[in-house]
Each structure stands twice: as C-alpha cells, then as structure tokens.
Amino acid sequence: PREASAQEMGKRQHQGDRMYIRPSEWAAEFGGKKLTKGRKAFKRLPFDCCALSLRPFENPVATPEGIVFDLVNIVPYVRKHKKNPVNGEPLKLKQLKKLTFHKNVAGKYHCPITNKEFSEHTHIVALWTSGNVYAYEAIEELNIKQKNMHDLLTGEAFKRSDIISIQDPHNFSDTRNITSFLHRKKKNEDEEKKVLVKTVSKSGKSTDKKKSGSKKSVPMSRYTSGLCSGSFTSTAMTPVTANQVRPMTKDEIREERYKEMRGKNSTKPAYVQISTSKGNLNVMLYVSKAPRTCHNFLELCKTGYYKGVMFHRLIKKFMIQGGDPTGTGRGGRSAWGKKFKDEIDKSLSHNKRGILSMANSGKDTNGSQFFITFAAAKHLDGKHSIFGEVVGGLHVLDTLEEIETESEKDSAFRDRPKEAIRIIDTKIFQNPFDVPWVPKQIRRQQEEEKKKEEEKRIETTKRSWFSAPAPKMKAVREGVTIGKYMSLKRIKPPKDSDVESKFGALPKKRKKAWGNIGKYF
C-alpha cells in the first residue's frame, strides 16, 4: 500500500498560516489606526463632462491646466466672476482653447490614431496648437519617441509644453476631484447656511410655540414601524437593527376619539335637518352610542354630499332608503372614501317609527346610504348600525309613505318611488365633532410640560431663608466693639394718664394691711 505523505499526515498542515496580520485586520479587529474622518473621498470627474455643470459637454473647451468646460456654461461664469470655477485663479475667455474630440461608428469618443475608445483608465491628452485630442500612448510612440513634433492629423508643429493632460488615471490632483472644486465647496457652504438658518428659524418658532403652549406634536402608536422585520426578510430594504414606534395614523387618532366619546354621558348628541322635496326632517344623532357612524354622516352633510340625492327605495310599513348619488342602491362612499365597520349597540333597536340606520351590503360595508323606518323592524337589530332618530317632522314621514312605487317584480327599479323624492339640503344645528380635541397622549405631554414649567416657576420665585438677607444695621455707638448696635437711652414707661386715655380707668391698688387677717384677702 501507498505511504501517506507528510502533508496528509498533518505535519505541514499549517505551513500556509501567516505569521503576521494585514493592515485591515489590525485596524478592524485589533484597534489599530483608522482613516481620519476629515479625509474626503476622491471623486474623479469623467473626461467627457464639464467641470462646472458636471454634465456631458457638447462644445468642449479647455484651460492651460487641462480643465475641460462646456462653452455654454463657462462663458457666462467667466464674464461674471472673471475666475476659474475649479481653483479660483483669474481666467479670461481668450485663455480657453476649443477641443476636438473624435467619435467612432458607435458614437463613443476614441483616439483617431489608435482607434481605442476612451475610458476612465485612459490617459487622454490634447495638443494646444490644434486642439485635437489623442491617447497619450499615440503621442508618446509616434511623436515623442520618434522626435516628430507635428500633429498626427493636421501636421502642425508643437512643443512638448503644448501637450496638456485631459485625464491621467495615475494623477489624483484636485483638478479632476469633484469634492475639491471651488464652486462646489461654495455651493455646499451656501446650502449648509440655508439649512442652518432654517433650523434656527424652526427652533425659534418651536420655542415661541412652546412658550405660547401651541406646540404641535404627533401622537405615537403602540405598534412599531415594521422596518426592522422588513429589512430582515427583504434584501431590497435598507437594514434597520432597532425597532421604532411609528406615529399614529389618522384612522387610529379618530378611533381614539370615538373610544373616548362612546358611552359617555358628557357626549352631546348632534342635530341635523334634512330638507326634502316633501318637507323637513329633524333628526337627532346618537353620538355617544355610534360616534363613528355619526361622524361619517355629519362629514357628508358638511361637504354637501347629499344635496340633490334622491330616495331610491320605499317600502310601505317598512322603511325609506336614500344617500346614493347614483340612485341605483349600489353606489355611495363614506366620508373617508372607504367602507367602515358596523357600530352595533345592544341598547338601540329598530323598535319604533323614525329610526335612522345605516344601509349596507353585508358586515362592515357601511358607506353613505341610510334608511328611516316607517314601523318597528326588530329583525334588523345586530345587522345595521342605528345612529339616530327623527325628532321633528314625523308628518313628513306620513307623506313619504303614501307615495306610490314601482311594483313589478322583474323590474330593475322595483320599490322605486314613482314621484322623485330628493334631498334639497342638509343643515347641521349641533356638531360635537367641531369641538377642538387633542389625543390623550398629547394631553399628557402638555400636562407634564405645564407641571414642569410650574415647578420651575415655583423654584425660581420661592425665596429661601438666605435669599432675603436682613437689612444692614447701623452702629449706634462708635468706637465700641461689643454692644455698638445697642442704644443706652432708657426707655421711659408710659404714664397712667396715657394708658387710661386708651384703655380706660386702671384698677386701684389695695393697701397692704399688716397685723390682721385682712392681709390674706
């Protein structure tokens, strides 16, 4: 049998291990020196782009340093500023030289001698005398080495100093670095100033608002934005490593308000007048029972959505239905443009005439259509959202119920009133949703801010024992250390006449009797 080699037996299995670490390993894993943050990345300007507009040129011109501009962009700039936009040096229009780039059949720039396409790795030069652009290898091989200092296309004589470099892949000077262009630096500074001014102005406005107590803030939801989990499962999203709570949506803010209004005795009802072609119906809306449905109805009335809308369905001893602008019973939308959920309150029932309820095509499909009952219809309880009742104009319901309807079974307009009944206008008398409302989370924040401001005010106004020193005493006796603040003038006691004038006659003093028992009394 074949003997196993030394490498297979493991004697030289570590001969490929390095006895040193690379610079990247030293910087990343062992705390070595890292690149300075102030160092800017080198962004090379493409050879076919203008150094002023940073866009592909159409009429290229160059400076003696080899900086290429578009004639349309550089001429107005030089006339106005009279300097080079890249390095800030003085520049005149007569110092610019028109360049001639050559294109191949594919429409790409190339060297007319070697027929090689120009790329970001090509050393490109131009001759100042003729303006023709070549690859440097053509000039080096056919002119410099051959000592033939004549243009390869026109035959014009030139000097070594007439060769200007348009692009050198080995040269990282500032003439081709976009980040070092003077006009770009100035533009960035101006943008930073604008941003700074905006932030300062915004901060000033925010402080003013904070002082006035009208600072606006967005309530945050209890749910996250989902960016962390989304970026974990999707390669198209930017990686996010921390969960962030997202702001509340408009629907969530409305639902929070409905939750506060629902079931509260303090919630006032709403009153609306529906003017029809047969008379006026005054309805009261149960805002405390069905706030979402009432809000939808009030918003549609406020925007004039029901103006001109007809009652398209009428069944005697049952109900009359309307609210569909199309008049077919299949149209209509809510105030928010989408269907919304049912609001079923067990304390409400279709148990009498004049109940106002929402029409739907199934569960949670409420829109703009509603109906008013002509009689009790308890079989609709739990299926339709009751949100009001007629409190005025019941005689109008009697008039509406007497109108004849289409009775053909096969007709598409069955139960449609033969006489058109339209809603002329809707008028809102009382709308609880017009009262300004702030989410609970924002109210807590405002209360905390007010509490902090009050505590701060109390701390600043509260006077401690050492904050109000006693007035400085004046020395009564000079030249004395002890008792210099004490007066030696004896205070005379008040006279009896003065006391009697203020407090009345004083009791007479008893004479002391000695030698008898009277001294004890």
C-alpha positions in Angstrom: 0.0 0.0 0.0 1.0 3.7 -0.7 2.6 5.5 2.2 0.7 8.7 3.3 2.6 11.9 2.6 3.8 14.2 5.4 1.2 16.9 4.4 -1.6 14.4 4.5 -0.5 13.2 8.0 -0.7 16.8 9.3 2.9 17.7 9.7 2.7 20.6 7.3 -0.9 21.4 7.5 -0.2 24.9 9.0 2.5 25.9 6.6 0.1 28.3 4.8 -0.6 30.2 8.1 0.7 33.7 8.1 2.9 34.9 10.9 1.6 38.4 10.6 -1.7 40.3 10.3 -2.8 42.5 7.5 -3.3 46.3 8.0 -7.1 45.9 7.5 -7.2 43.3 10.3 -5.1 45.4 12.5 -7.4 48.4 12.0 -10.7 46.5 12.3 -10.0 43.8 14.9 -7.1 45.0 17.0 -7.8 48.7 17.4 -5.2 50.0 15.0 -5.1 53.3 13.3 -8.2 54.0 11.2 -8.6 56.5 8.4 -9.2 60.1 9.5 -12.8 61.2 9.3 -11.9 64.5 7.8 -10.4 62.9 4.7 -12.7 63.3 1.7 -13.2 60.6 -0.8 -11.7 61.1 -4.3 -14.5 61.6 -6.9 -13.0 61.7 -10.3 -14.8 63.9 -12.9 -15.5 61.9 -16.1 -13.4 63.0 -19.0 -16.5 63.9 -21.1 -18.1 66.1 -18.5 -18.0 69.8 -17.9 -16.2 70.7 -14.7 -18.8 73.4 -14.0 -22.1 71.7 -14.7 -20.8 68.2 -14.1 -22.8 67.1 -17.1 -21.6 65.7 -20.5 -20.3 68.6 -22.7 -21.3 69.4 -26.3 -18.8 72.2 -27.1 -15.7 71.4 -25.0 -13.1 74.0 -24.2 -10.0 73.6 -22.0 -7.8 75.8 -19.9 -4.0 75.6 -20.0 -4.2 73.4 -16.9 -6.3 70.8 -18.8 -9.6 71.6 -17.1 -12.4 70.9 -19.5 -15.6 73.0 -19.6 -18.6 73.4 -21.8 -18.6 76.6 -23.8 -22.2 77.3 -23.0 -21.5 77.1 -19.2 -18.1 78.7 -18.8 -18.6 81.8 -20.8 -21.3 83.4 -18.6 -19.4 82.3 -15.5 -16.1 83.9 -16.6 -17.9 87.1 -17.7 -19.5 87.5 -14.3 -16.8 86.2 -11.9 -13.6 86.5 -14.1 -12.0 83.5 -12.4 -11.7 79.7 -12.8 -14.6 78.0 -11.0 -12.4 75.0 -10.1 -9.3 76.6 -8.5 -10.4 80.2 -8.2 -7.5 81.6 -10.2 -8.1 84.5 -12.7 -9.3 83.4 -16.0 -10.1 85.2 -19.3 -12.1 84.0 -22.3 -9.1 84.2 -24.6 -7.3 81.7 -22.4 -9.8 79.0 -23.4 -8.9 76.6 -26.2 -11.6 74.7 -28.2 -11.0 70.9 -28.2 -11.8 68.4 -31.0 -13.0 65.0 -29.7 -13.4 62.3 -32.3 -16.1 59.6 -32.2 -16.2 56.1 -33.7 -19.1 54.5 -35.5 -20.8 53.6 -32.2 -20.8 57.3 -31.3 -18.2 57.0 -28.5 -15.1 59.1 -28.0 -11.9 57.4 -29.2 -8.4 58.1 -30.3 -8.3 58.9 -34.1 -4.9 57.2 -34.4 -5.2 54.0 -32.3 -9.0 53.8 -32.7 -9.2 52.8 -29.0 -12.2 54.0 -27.1 -11.6 56.4 -24.2 -12.5 55.2 -20.7 -11.8 56.2 -17.1 -8.5 54.3 -17.3 -7.2 56.0 -20.5 -4.5 58.7 -20.4 -6.0 61.4 -22.6 -4.1 64.4 -23.8 -4.7 67.3 -26.2 -2.5 69.5 -28.3 -2.8 73.2 -27.5 -1.9 74.3 -31.0 -4.6 72.3 -32.9 -7.0 71.3 -30.1 -7.1 67.7 -31.3 -7.5 65.0 -28.6 -5.4 61.8 -28.6 -4.5 58.9 -26.4 -1.1 59.6 -24.7 0.3 56.3 -26.0 -0.1 57.6 -29.6 1.7 60.8 -28.9 4.4 59.0 -26.9 5.1 56.4 -29.6 4.7 58.4 -32.7 5.8 61.9 -31.7 7.9 61.9 -28.5 10.0 58.8 -29.2 10.3 59.5 -32.9 11.1 63.1 -32.2 8.4 64.1 -34.7 6.7 67.1 -33.0 4.0 67.5 -35.6 0.3 67.0 -35.2 -0.6 63.5 -36.4 -3.8 64.8 -38.2 -3.1 68.3 -39.3 0.8 68.3 -39.4 1.1 71.5 -37.3 4.3 71.8 -35.3 4.0 71.8 -31.5 6.3 71.8 -28.5 6.5 69.4 -25.5 4.9 72.1 -23.4 1.8 72.2 -25.8 0.8 68.8 -24.6 -1.9 69.2 -21.9 -3.3 66.3 -20.0 -7.1 66.0 -20.0 -7.2 62.8 -18.0 -4.4 60.9 -16.2 -5.6 57.8 -14.3 -2.4 58.0 -12.1 -2.9 61.6 -11.2 -5.1 62.4 -8.2 -4.8 66.1 -8.3 -7.6 68.5 -7.3 -8.2 69.5 -11.0 -10.2 66.3 -11.5 -11.5 65.8 -8.0 -15.1 67.0 -7.8 -15.1 67.4 -4.0 -12.3 69.9 -4.2 -13.9 72.2 -6.9 -14.2 75.7 -5.5 -17.7 76.3 -6.9 -18.9 73.0 -5.3 -17.4 73.9 -1.9 -19.1 77.3 -2.1 -22.4 75.7 -3.1 -22.2 73.2 -0.2 -21.4 76.1 2.2 -24.4 78.1 1.0 -26.6 75.0 1.4 -25.3 74.4 4.9 -26.0 78.1 5.7 -29.5 77.8 4.4 -30.1 74.6 6.4 -28.7 76.3 9.5 -30.9 79.3 9.0 -33.9 77.0 8.6 -33.1 75.0 11.7 -32.5 78.2 13.7 -35.8 79.7 12.5 -37.6 76.5 13.1 -36.1 76.2 16.6 -37.1 79.8 17.2 -40.6 79.1 16.1 -40.8 76.0 18.1 -39.6 77.8 21.2 -42.2 80.5 20.6 -44.9 77.9 20.2 -43.7 76.2 23.3 -43.9 79.4 25.2 -47.4 80.1 23.9 -48.5 76.5 24.6 -49.4 75.8 20.9 -46.7 73.3 20.1 -47.8 70.6 17.8 -46.7 67.1 18.3 -47.7 63.8 16.7 -49.1 61.0 18.9 -47.2 57.8 18.7 -48.8 54.4 18.2 -48.2 51.3 20.3 -47.1 49.5 17.2 -43.7 49.6 15.5 -43.0 50.8 12.0 -42.1 47.2 10.8 -38.8 48.4 9.2 -36.7 46.1 11.4 -38.5 42.9 10.5 -39.0 44.0 6.9 -35.3 44.7 6.4 -34.5 41.3 8.0 -36.5 39.4 5.4 -36.0 41.7 2.4 -32.8 42.5 0.6 -34.3 45.5 -1.2 -34.7 47.4 2.1 -32.1 49.4 4.0 -31.0 47.3 7.0 -32.6 48.5 10.3 -31.4 47.0 13.6 -33.7 48.7 16.1 -37.5 48.8 16.4 -39.0 52.2 16.2 -42.5 53.1 17.2 -44.4 54.7 14.3 -46.7 57.7 14.5 -50.5 57.1 14.8 -52.4 57.2 11.6 -55.5 59.4 11.0 -57.7 56.4 11.4 -56.1 55.5 14.7 -56.5 59.0 16.0 -60.2 59.1 15.0 -60.7 55.7 16.7 -59.1 57.0 19.9 -61.6 59.9 19.9 -64.5 57.6 19.2 -63.4 55.4 22.2 -63.4 58.5 24.5 -66.9 59.6 23.3 -68.6 56.2 23.3 -70.7 55.5 26.3 -70.0 58.9 28.0 -73.0 60.9 29.3 -70.9 64.1 28.7 -71.0 63.4 25.0 -73.7 65.7 23.5 -75.9 64.5 20.6 -75.9 66.0 17.2 -78.9 67.6 15.5 -79.4 67.8 11.7 -82.2 69.0 9.5 -82.7 67.0 6.2 -84.7 69.2 3.8 -86.5 67.1 1.3 -88.9 67.9 -1.6 -91.8 66.9 0.6 -90.7 68.7 3.8 -88.1 68.9 6.6 -87.0 66.0 8.8 -85.2 66.9 12.0 -83.0 64.1 13.3 -81.0 63.6 16.5 -77.8 61.5 16.2 -76.7 59.2 18.9 -73.0 60.4 19.1 -72.4 58.6 22.4 -73.7 55.3 21.0 -72.3 55.3 17.5 -69.7 58.1 17.2 -68.0 56.6 14.1 -71.3 56.4 12.1 -72.5 59.8 13.3 -69.1 61.4 12.3 -69.4 59.9 8.8 -72.9 61.3 8.4 -72.0 64.7 9.7 -69.0 65.0 7.5 -71.0 64.1 4.4 -73.7 66.6 5.4 -71.0 69.3 5.9 -69.5 68.8 2.5 -72.9 68.8 0.8 -72.6 65.2 -0.4 -76.4 64.6 0.0 -77.5 67.7 -2.0 -79.7 66.6 -4.9 -79.6 62.9 -3.9 -82.9 61.0 -4.2 -84.5 58.4 -2.1 -84.3 55.4 -4.4 -86.2 52.8 -2.4 -89.5 53.0 -0.5 -91.4 50.1 1.1 -94.7 50.9 2.9 -94.9 49.9 6.6 -91.1 49.2 6.5 -88.7 52.0 5.5 -87.4 54.6 3.0 -83.8 54.4 1.8 -81.5 57.1 0.3 -78.0 58.5 0.3 -76.8 57.0 -3.0 -75.7 59.7 -5.6 -76.1 57.2 -8.4 -79.7 56.4 -7.5 -79.2 52.7 -8.0 -78.7 51.5 -4.5 -75.2 50.2 -5.4 -73.2 53.4 -5.1 -72.1 55.9 -2.4 -68.9 56.2 -0.4 -68.1 57.2 3.2 -66.5 60.5 4.3 -63.1 58.8 4.2 -63.5 57.1 0.8 -63.7 53.6 2.1 -66.1 51.2 3.8 -66.1 51.4 7.6 -67.1 48.9 10.4 -70.5 48.5 11.9 -71.4 50.0 15.3 -73.9 47.8 17.0 -75.2 49.0 20.3 -77.4 46.5 22.2 -79.3 49.3 23.9 -80.6 50.5 20.5 -83.3 48.7 18.5 -85.4 49.2 15.4 -88.5 49.2 17.7 -90.4 52.2 16.5 -91.1 54.6 13.7 -88.5 57.1 12.6 -85.3 55.2 13.5 -82.3 56.3 11.4 -80.0 53.5 10.5 -77.2 52.7 8.0 -77.9 50.6 4.9 -75.2 48.1 3.9 -74.5 45.1 1.6 -73.1 42.9 4.4 -71.0 43.1 7.5 -68.7 46.2 7.8 -69.7 47.6 4.4 -71.1 51.0 5.5 -70.8 53.9 3.2 -73.2 56.8 2.6 -76.6 55.1 2.3 -79.1 55.2 5.2 -82.7 54.5 5.8 -85.6 55.7 8.1 -88.1 53.2 9.4 -91.9 53.6 9.0 -92.5 50.9 11.6 -90.7 48.6 14.0 -88.3 46.2 12.3 -86.5 44.3 15.1 -85.3 41.7 12.6 -82.7 44.3 11.5 -81.1 44.6 15.0 -77.5 43.5 15.0 -77.2 43.8 11.3 -77.5 47.5 10.7 -75.9 50.4 12.7 -78.5 52.6 14.4 -77.2 56.1 14.8 -80.2 58.4 15.2 -83.9 59.0 15.1 -86.4 61.5 13.7 -87.4 64.0 16.4 -89.2 66.5 14.2 -91.3 66.2 11.0 -93.0 62.9 11.6 -95.9 64.1 9.5 -93.4 64.3 6.6 -92.8 60.5 7.0 -96.6 60.0 6.6 -96.4 62.0 3.3 -93.4 59.9 2.1 -95.0 56.6 3.0 -98.1 57.4 0.9 -96.2 57.9 -2.3 -96.7 55.0 -4.8 -93.8 52.9 -6.0 -92.9 50.5 -8.9 -94.4 47.1 -8.1 -93.3 45.0 -11.0 -91.2 42.0 -9.7 -89.0 41.8 -12.7 -88.3 45.5 -12.9 -84.8 46.7 -12.1 -86.4 49.7 -10.3 -88.7 47.8 -8.0 -89.8 49.7 -4.9 -88.6 53.0 -6.5 -91.0 55.9 -5.8 -92.8 56.9 -9.0 -92.5 60.5 -7.8 -88.9 61.7 -7.3 -88.1 62.5 -3.7 -84.9 64.4 -3.4 -82.8 65.8 -0.5 -82.6 69.5 -1.2 -80.1 70.3 1.5 -78.8 69.3 5.0 -78.3 71.7 7.8 -76.3 70.9 11.0 -77.5 72.6 14.2 -75.1 70.9 16.7 -72.0 69.0 15.9 -69.9 67.7 18.9 -67.0 67.0 16.5 -66.5 70.7 15.9 -65.2 71.0 19.4 -61.3 71.0 19.4 -59.9 67.7 20.6 -56.4 66.6 21.4 -55.3 63.0 21.7 -54.8 61.6 25.2 -51.1 61.1 24.7 -50.6 64.7 23.7 -52.7 65.9 26.6 -50.5 64.0 29.0 -47.4 65.5 27.4 -48.9 69.0 27.7 -49.8 68.4 31.3 -46.3 67.2 32.1 -44.8 70.2 30.4 -47.1 72.6 32.3 -46.2 70.8 35.5 -42.5 71.1 34.8 -42.9 74.8 34.0 -44.9 75.4 37.2 -42.3 73.6 39.3 -39.6 75.6 37.6 -41.5 78.8 38.2 -42.0 77.9 41.9 -38.4 77.2 42.3 -37.4 80.5 40.8 -39.9 82.5 42.8 -39.6 80.6 46.1 -37.4 82.7 48.5 -35.3 80.6 50.8 -34.0 81.8 54.2 -30.8 83.0 52.8 -32.1 84.6 49.7 -33.6 87.6 51.5 -31.0 88.9 53.9 -31.9 91.2 56.8 -31.4 95.0 56.3 -27.9 96.2 57.3 -27.9 97.6 60.8 -26.3 100.9 61.7 -23.9 101.2 64.6 -25.3 103.4 67.4 -22.1 103.8 69.3 -18.8 104.4 67.6 -15.5 103.1 68.8 -17.2 100.2 70.6 -17.0 96.6 69.5 -19.4 94.9 71.9 -22.9 96.5 72.1 -22.3 99.1 69.4 -25.8 98.4 67.9 -27.5 98.8 71.4 -28.8 102.2 72.4 -28.1 103.3 76.0 -31.1 105.6 76.2 -33.5 104.3 78.8 -37.0 103.6 77.5 -39.4 105.5 79.7 -42.6 103.6 80.7 -45.9 105.1 79.6 -47.8 107.4 82.0 -51.0 106.2 83.7 -52.9 109.1 82.1 -51.9 107.9 78.6 -52.9 104.3 79.4 -56.3 105.5 80.8 -57.0 107.5 77.7 -56.6 104.4 75.6 -57.8 101.5 77.8 -60.0 103.2 80.4 -59.5 103.6 84.2 -57.0 101.4 85.9 -57.9 99.3 89.0 -56.9 100.9 92.3 -54.1 99.2 94.2 -55.0 97.8 97.6 -53.1 98.9 100.6 -51.2 96.3 102.4 -52.6 95.6 105.8 -50.3 94.1 108.4 -51.2 92.5 111.7 -54.7 91.5 110.9 -56.4 88.8 108.8 -57.2 91.2 106.1 -53.8 90.8 104.7 -54.9 87.4 103.3 -57.7 88.8 101.3 
